[in-house]
């Protein structure tokens, strides 16, 4: 899974619910009144292979490949004859 979304949480109840297992982040949320989180629940870190921090998220290479694959898919969809993907 690649999570490229970010959300700003400002609701105290939502912040407490999402960050209850992350005391340091929860303290920062309480002090600041907001936190940036990804689209994946923070507890996913306990079962996922890896999570990158938010903000920061995915890097430029992932973004480049996502865009490249999106353009490739659009071309394949519109093409009368299939476009052969190059690797």
C-alpha positions as CSV (number, residue, x, y, z in Angstrom):
1,X,0.0,0.0,0.0
2,X,1.2,3.5,-0.8
3,X,-0.4,6.2,1.3
4,X,0.0,9.6,-0.4
5,X,-2.7,11.5,1.4
6,X,-2.4,13.8,4.3
7,X,-5.1,15.1,6.6
8,X,-5.0,17.8,9.3
9,X,-6.7,16.6,12.5
10,X,-7.9,19.4,14.7
11,X,-10.8,17.7,16.6
12,X,-9.5,16.8,20.1
13,X,-11.6,13.6,20.3
14,X,-10.3,12.4,16.9
15,X,-6.7,13.3,17.8
16,X,-7.0,11.3,21.0
17,X,-8.5,8.3,19.2
18,X,-6.0,8.3,16.4
19,X,-2.9,8.9,18.5
20,X,-3.7,7.0,21.7
21,X,-0.9,4.5,21.0
22,X,1.7,7.2,20.2
23,X,2.2,9.2,23.4
24,X,4.8,11.6,21.9
25,X,2.7,12.5,18.9
26,X,-0.4,12.8,21.2
27,X,1.5,15.3,23.5
28,X,2.5,17.4,20.4
29,X,-1.1,17.3,19.2
30,X,-2.4,18.5,22.6
31,X,0.2,21.3,22.7
32,X,-0.3,22.4,19.1
33,X,-4.0,21.6,18.7
34,X,-3.5,19.8,15.4
35,X,-1.6,17.1,13.7
36,X,-0.9,15.9,10.2
37,X,-1.8,12.2,9.6
38,X,-1.9,10.0,6.6
39,X,-4.9,8.1,5.1
40,X,-3.8,4.9,6.9
41,X,-4.7,4.6,10.6
42,X,-1.5,5.1,12.7
43,X,-2.0,1.7,14.3
44,X,-1.2,0.1,10.9
45,X,2.4,0.6,11.8
46,X,2.1,-2.5,13.9
47,X,1.2,-4.7,10.9
48,X,2.5,-2.9,7.8
49,X,5.9,-3.7,6.3
50,X,6.8,0.0,6.5
51,X,5.3,3.5,6.9
52,X,7.0,6.7,6.0
53,X,6.4,9.8,8.2
54,X,3.8,12.4,7.5
55,X,4.6,15.1,6.4
56,X,7.3,13.7,4.1
57,X,5.4,10.7,2.9
58,X,6.6,9.1,-0.3
59,X,9.6,10.4,-2.1
60,X,10.1,11.9,-5.6
61,X,10.8,8.5,-7.2
62,X,7.5,7.0,-6.0
63,X,5.7,10.1,-7.3
64,X,7.5,9.9,-10.6
65,X,6.6,6.2,-11.1
66,X,2.9,6.8,-10.0
67,X,2.6,9.5,-12.6
68,X,4.4,7.5,-15.3
69,X,2.1,4.5,-14.7
70,X,-1.0,6.8,-14.7
71,X,0.0,8.2,-18.1
72,X,0.9,4.7,-19.4
73,X,-2.5,3.4,-18.3
74,X,-4.3,6.3,-20.0
75,X,-2.5,5.7,-23.2
76,X,-3.3,1.9,-23.1
77,X,-6.9,2.7,-22.4
78,X,-7.2,5.1,-25.4
79,X,-5.0,3.2,-27.8
80,X,-6.6,1.3,-30.7
81,X,-3.6,-1.0,-30.6
82,X,-2.0,-1.8,-27.2
83,X,1.1,0.2,-26.2
84,X,3.9,-2.1,-25.1
85,X,5.2,-1.0,-21.7
86,X,8.9,-0.4,-21.6
87,X,10.9,-1.2,-18.5
